[in-house]
Amino acid sequence: MKLAFLSFDKPLGFTIDDELTIPEFEKAGHQVQTVSWNSGCDWSQFDAVIIRSTWDYQDHWDDFIEVLTKIDSETILLNPLETVKWNINKSYMQELSKKGVPIIPTLWPCDLAGKKVAEVFQELAVEKIIFKPLVGANADDTYPLTIGQNESLVPSSVFEGGFMAQPFIGDVIATGEYSLFYFNGEFSHIVLKTPCEGDYRVQEEHGGIISTPEASPQLLSAGGKVIDTLAQKLLYARVDLVDRGDGVFYLMELELIEPALYFRMNKNSPANFVRAFNQKLL
């Protein structure tokens, strides 16, 4: 098969290791080409297009969905378009919570409308909060705030829709965030992402440190519970969990669109990915 990895125009400063899977794809008889999502190319030339490092989509998400819709009309899109549309807005977390997945206490846009910052602190009963966009990536446009800080650090737009508010999870700084990777519904590997000193963001472009812990039975159980909520087996899924020290792993995000899959951190993961692709499409 002739395949495309969907990327973006300006990857400078980002760590992308999807190319580690290309030798495995070639062993299986496939050809892989990396193409920017907004290149305007003829998508029908590919037998399948796999969304990978499209890490500017959050700034152009209407255009992004339009391109994916075109791709979907001309060839196979992975993950599927309906999955992307569901996962692009973090309100999907509400649905997962109703299915029994533990999530961090959250105030959604309907909860924030018309409120003041002081009321958010009061409702969440914490001394530090973080505002996040419902459509976002790379920790862009996030606003942490400690009680007593100047409220002007948080733009008024966060109370006008499109944002959520959560307690600031200090456990991420202390112990990190676990990412569990599943290919075609099967667990592949795990990494632990820890912020660098003085930061709260775990992404590598912000200095995040990546390590490879053992996947404990409790972690695997928590990750598997999230995967089991999905209606279908997806080529790839990343489950981001945090340990708050109370015996529960809380879901930070379920990444189904363009998650970094950290192939370089596990020698078996490229082969796992290609095997999952073959199982799904051949």
C-alpha positions as CSV (number, residue, x, y, z in Angstrom):
1,M,0.0,0.0,0.0
2,K,1.0,3.6,-0.6
3,L,0.6,5.5,2.7
4,A,0.9,9.1,3.8
5,F,1.9,10.3,7.3
6,L,0.1,13.6,7.8
7,S,2.4,16.3,9.3
8,F,2.6,20.1,9.3
9,D,4.7,22.8,7.6
10,K,6.9,23.9,10.5
11,P,8.2,21.0,12.6
12,L,11.3,22.8,13.7
13,G,11.6,22.5,17.5
14,F,9.4,19.5,17.8
15,T,10.6,15.9,18.3
16,I,9.0,13.7,15.7
17,D,10.0,10.0,15.5
18,D,7.3,8.5,13.3
19,E,10.0,7.8,10.7
20,L,11.2,4.9,12.9
21,T,8.2,3.0,11.7
22,I,9.0,3.4,8.0
23,P,11.5,0.5,7.8
24,E,8.9,-1.8,9.4
25,F,6.3,-0.6,6.9
26,E,8.8,-1.3,4.1
27,K,9.4,-4.8,5.4
28,A,5.7,-5.3,5.1
29,G,5.7,-4.1,1.5
30,H,4.3,-0.6,2.1
31,Q,5.6,2.8,1.0
32,V,5.3,5.8,3.3
33,Q,5.5,9.5,2.4
34,T,5.3,12.4,4.9
35,V,2.9,15.2,3.7
36,S,1.8,18.4,5.4
37,W,-1.9,18.4,6.1
38,N,-2.4,21.7,4.2
39,S,-0.3,20.8,1.2
40,G,-3.3,20.6,-1.1
41,C,-2.1,17.4,-2.7
42,D,-4.1,14.7,-4.4
43,W,-5.1,12.5,-1.5
44,S,-6.5,9.8,-3.8
45,Q,-2.9,8.8,-4.7
46,F,-2.6,7.2,-1.2
47,D,-4.3,4.0,-0.1
48,A,-4.5,5.4,3.4
49,V,-3.6,8.6,5.2
50,I,-2.4,8.3,8.9
51,I,-2.7,11.4,11.0
52,R,0.6,11.9,12.8
53,S,2.4,15.2,13.6
54,T,-0.2,17.8,12.6
55,W,0.8,19.9,15.6
56,D,-0.6,23.2,14.5
57,Y,-4.1,22.1,13.9
58,Q,-5.4,23.8,17.0
59,D,-4.8,27.1,15.4
60,H,-6.7,26.3,12.3
61,W,-9.1,23.6,13.4
62,D,-11.9,24.5,11.0
63,D,-9.5,24.2,8.1
64,F,-8.1,21.0,9.5
65,I,-11.5,19.4,9.7
66,E,-12.2,20.5,6.1
67,V,-9.0,18.9,4.9
68,L,-9.7,15.7,6.8
69,T,-13.2,15.6,5.3
70,K,-11.7,15.8,1.8
71,I,-9.2,13.1,2.6
72,D,-11.9,10.9,4.0
73,S,-13.9,11.3,0.8
74,E,-10.9,10.2,-1.3
75,T,-9.1,7.4,0.7
76,I,-8.9,5.7,4.1
77,L,-8.3,8.1,7.0
78,L,-6.8,6.9,10.2
79,N,-7.9,7.5,12.8
80,P,-11.4,7.9,11.3
81,L,-13.0,11.3,10.7
82,E,-15.8,10.7,13.2
83,T,-13.2,9.9,15.9
84,V,-11.4,13.1,15.2
85,K,-14.5,15.2,15.4
86,W,-15.5,13.6,18.7
87,N,-12.0,13.9,20.2
88,I,-11.1,17.4,19.0
89,N,-13.1,19.1,21.8
90,K,-12.2,18.1,25.3
91,S,-15.9,18.0,26.3
92,Y,-15.6,14.3,25.4
93,M,-14.3,13.9,28.9
94,Q,-17.8,14.5,30.2
95,E,-19.0,11.5,28.3
96,L,-16.1,9.3,29.6
97,S,-16.8,10.4,33.1
98,K,-20.4,9.3,32.8
99,K,-19.0,5.9,31.7
100,G,-17.1,5.6,35.0
101,V,-13.7,6.9,33.9
102,P,-12.2,9.1,36.8
103,I,-11.4,12.6,35.6
104,I,-10.1,15.7,37.3
105,P,-12.9,17.9,38.7
106,T,-13.7,20.3,35.9
107,L,-15.8,23.4,35.3
108,W,-17.0,23.5,31.7
109,P,-18.0,26.6,29.7
110,C,-21.6,26.5,30.9
111,D,-20.2,26.5,34.5
112,L,-17.8,29.4,33.8
113,A,-20.2,31.7,32.0
114,G,-20.6,35.0,33.9
115,K,-18.4,33.9,36.8
116,K,-15.4,35.7,38.3
117,V,-12.0,34.1,39.0
118,A,-12.7,34.2,42.8
119,E,-15.8,32.1,42.2
120,V,-13.8,29.5,40.3
121,F,-11.4,29.1,43.2
122,Q,-14.3,28.8,45.6
123,E,-16.2,26.2,43.5
124,L,-13.1,24.0,42.9
125,A,-11.9,24.5,46.6
126,V,-8.2,24.8,45.7
127,E,-5.6,27.5,45.8
128,K,-4.3,27.0,42.3
129,I,-6.3,26.5,39.1
130,I,-5.6,26.2,35.4
131,F,-7.7,27.3,32.5
132,K,-7.4,25.2,29.3
133,P,-9.0,25.6,25.9
134,L,-11.5,23.0,24.8
135,V,-9.7,22.7,21.5
136,G,-6.0,22.8,22.1
137,A,-2.6,21.1,22.0
138,N,1.0,21.5,23.2
139,A,-0.3,23.3,26.3
140,D,-1.0,26.3,24.2
141,D,-3.2,29.0,25.6
142,T,-3.3,27.5,29.1
143,Y,-3.5,29.9,32.1
144,P,-2.4,28.7,35.6
145,L,-3.3,31.0,38.4
146,T,-2.7,30.9,42.2
147,I,-5.2,32.5,44.5
148,G,-4.1,36.1,45.2
149,Q,-2.4,36.6,41.9
150,N,-3.4,39.3,39.5
151,E,-6.6,38.1,37.8
152,S,-5.7,40.0,34.6
153,L,-3.2,37.1,33.9
154,V,-6.4,35.3,32.8
155,P,-8.0,36.8,29.7
156,S,-11.7,37.6,30.0
157,S,-12.3,35.3,27.0
158,V,-12.1,32.2,29.2
159,F,-15.4,33.2,30.7
160,E,-17.0,33.7,27.2
161,G,-16.9,30.0,26.1
162,G,-14.3,27.6,24.7
163,F,-12.4,27.1,28.0
164,M,-12.5,24.7,30.9
165,A,-11.1,25.1,34.4
166,Q,-9.5,22.5,36.7
167,P,-7.5,22.4,39.9
168,F,-3.8,22.8,39.0
169,I,-2.5,19.2,39.4
170,G,0.8,19.6,41.4
171,D,1.1,15.8,41.2
172,V,2.1,16.2,37.5
173,I,5.1,18.3,38.7
174,A,6.0,15.9,41.5
175,T,5.5,12.5,39.8
176,G,4.7,13.2,36.1
177,E,2.1,12.1,33.7
178,Y,1.8,8.6,32.3
179,S,1.1,7.9,28.7
180,L,-0.1,4.5,27.7
181,F,-0.1,3.6,24.0
182,Y,-2.6,1.2,22.4
183,F,-2.4,0.0,18.7
184,N,-5.6,-1.6,17.4
185,G,-6.8,-1.9,21.0
186,E,-3.8,-3.7,22.3
187,F,-1.3,-2.2,24.8
188,S,2.1,-1.5,23.2
189,H,4.2,0.6,25.6
190,I,4.3,3.3,28.2
191,V,6.3,6.5,29.0
192,L,6.3,8.9,31.9
193,K,6.5,12.7,31.1
194,T,7.8,15.0,33.8
195,P,8.1,18.8,33.6
196,C,11.5,20.4,33.8
197,E,12.3,22.4,36.9
198,G,10.3,25.6,37.1
199,D,7.6,24.5,34.6
200,Y,4.4,22.6,34.7
201,R,4.2,21.5,31.1
202,V,5.3,17.9,30.2
203,Q,5.7,18.4,26.4
204,E,9.2,18.0,25.1
205,E,9.1,21.4,23.3
206,H,8.7,22.9,26.8
207,G,11.6,20.9,28.3
208,G,9.6,17.9,29.5
209,I,11.6,14.9,30.5
210,I,10.6,11.5,29.0
211,S,11.4,8.2,30.8
212,T,10.2,4.6,30.5
213,P,8.6,3.2,33.7
214,E,7.2,-0.3,34.2
215,A,3.5,-0.5,33.5
216,S,2.0,-1.6,36.8
217,P,-1.2,-3.7,36.9
218,Q,-3.0,-0.7,38.3
219,L,-1.9,1.5,35.4
220,L,-2.8,-1.1,32.8
221,S,-6.2,-1.6,34.4
222,A,-6.9,2.1,34.4
223,G,-5.7,2.5,30.8
224,G,-7.7,-0.5,29.6
225,K,-10.8,0.8,31.2
226,V,-10.5,4.0,29.1
227,I,-9.9,2.0,25.9
228,D,-12.9,-0.2,26.6
229,T,-15.2,2.8,26.4
230,L,-14.4,3.3,22.7
231,A,-16.9,2.0,20.2
232,Q,-14.2,0.5,17.9
233,K,-10.6,-0.5,17.9
234,L,-8.5,2.4,16.6
235,L,-5.1,2.2,14.9
236,Y,-3.6,4.3,17.7
237,A,-4.7,5.7,21.0
238,R,-2.8,7.4,23.8
239,V,-4.2,7.4,27.4
240,D,-2.7,10.1,29.6
241,L,-3.1,9.4,33.3
242,V,-1.9,11.1,36.5
243,D,-1.5,9.6,40.0
244,R,-2.8,11.9,42.7
245,G,-1.7,9.5,45.6
246,D,-5.2,8.4,46.5
247,G,-5.0,5.0,44.7
248,V,-6.8,6.3,41.6
249,F,-5.4,7.1,38.2
250,Y,-7.2,10.1,36.7
251,L,-7.6,10.6,33.0
252,M,-5.9,13.9,31.8
253,E,-6.6,13.3,28.1
254,L,-7.5,10.5,25.7
255,E,-5.4,11.4,22.6
256,L,-6.9,10.0,19.4
257,I,-6.0,12.6,16.8
258,E,-2.2,13.3,16.5
259,P,-0.5,12.1,19.7
260,A,3.2,11.7,19.8
261,L,3.7,8.0,20.1
262,Y,7.3,7.9,21.3
263,F,8.5,5.1,19.1
264,R,12.1,5.9,20.1
265,M,11.3,5.0,23.7
266,N,10.4,1.4,23.0
267,K,12.2,-0.8,20.5
268,N,9.2,-3.0,19.8
269,S,6.7,-0.2,19.3
270,P,7.4,0.4,15.5
271,A,6.8,-3.2,14.8
272,N,3.7,-3.2,17.0
273,F,2.3,-0.2,15.1
274,V,2.8,-1.8,11.7
275,R,1.4,-5.1,12.9
276,A,-1.7,-3.2,14.1
277,F,-2.0,-1.5,10.7
278,N,-1.8,-4.8,8.9
279,Q,-4.4,-6.4,11.2
280,K,-6.7,-3.4,10.6
281,L,-6.5,-3.0,6.8
282,L,-5.1,-6.2,5.3
